[in-house]
Amino acid sequence: MNSRNEAVGMLYVGYLEQPYKNVMFTHSSRYCSFSLLLERVEVGWHGAGRAPFSKPLEQMNETISAIEAGKIQTRIGTIDSDNEIGHVAKHLDSLLGLLNKRNLELKPGPVSWI
């Protein structure tokens, strides 16, 4: 404010939401594509009597779909598989928790005017 009580400047503190959403959509789309590819491979293995990672993949796919639908609190849950896909599912679950924590930290608090 100047001496005539007119606004002469402004300070903005925050972050733009759209670039953040674009990055999230891109990464979730890529992950879904990768997940679908792995499911196709698993179907081939299942036909041969080997399906070691179908349950974790199904859980990951359902979780990703729920998050894309706006249910950001959704998690994979208990993973019984101890193979590589099970480890990836557990890691994804922990990353979703970390992402949610950081997202909450980035939310702007109440605005105070000086």
N, C-alpha and C positions, 0 to 999 in steps of 0.2 A: 504494500500500500504506500502511496506517496503522501505528501503533506496535505493534499486535497481529499484524502481517503479514497483514492481511485486505485483499482488493482493494476499493477504494472508488471507483475510476474507471477509465476506459478511453479510449484514444485510437485512433481509426480514421483511417487515411490511405489513400485509394484512390478508385476510381470504381465506380459501379454498371454492370454489364455489360448488363443487359436494356434500359435506355433507349437505349444505344448500338446494340444489335442492332435495336431497333425502328426507329430512324432509318435505319439502313443498309438494312433490308428495305423500308421505305417508299420511299426514294430509288431503290433498284434496281428495285422494282416499277414506279415511274413511268417510269424510264428504259427498261425493257423495253417498256412500253406505247407509249412514244414511238417506240422502235425498230421495233416491229411496225407502227405507223402509217406510218412512213417506208418500210418494206418494201412495204406495200400500194401506196403511191404509186409506188414503183420498179417494181413489177410492171406497172403501167399504162404507165410510160415504156418498160419493156423491150418491151412489145408494140408500141410505136411505133418500135422500133429504137434507143432511147436508154436505156442502163443505166449511167450514169456513176458511180453510187455503190452498186451492188449488192455488190461485194466488201467494201468497208469495213463496210457494214451487216451482212453475214454474219459478218465477223470480230468485230464488236462484239457481236452477238447471241450468238455462240458463247462469247465471253469472259464476258459477263454470266451466261449460263447456268452456266458452269463455276464462277464465283465464288459464285453462289447455291448450288451443290452442295457448297461448302466448299473448293474448290481456289483459295484466295486468292492464290496466287502466279501464277495465269494472267494472261497479257498478250495484247494484240491482235497484236503483232508488226509486221512490216514492212508499211507502207501505201504502195502505189504511186500512189494517187489524190492529185491535187493540188487537188481542188475543196473545197467547204465541208465535205462529209461526210468527206473524207479528213482535213481539219484537225480536225474533231470527234473522229474516231477516234484521231488522234495525241494530242490533248489528253486524251481519256479514258485512254489508256495512261499518260501522265505522271501524271495524277491518281491512278490505281491504284497507281503506284509511291510517290507521296507519301503516300497513305492507308496503305499497308503500312508505310512508314517511321515514320509517326506512331503507328500501332498498336503497333509494336515498342517505341517510346519509352514508351507508356502501360502496357505490361505491367509488373506489379509485380515487383520484384527479390526477392532473398532477404530474409526477415523477420529483423530483429535485435531482440531483446528487451533492453531496458535494465534 
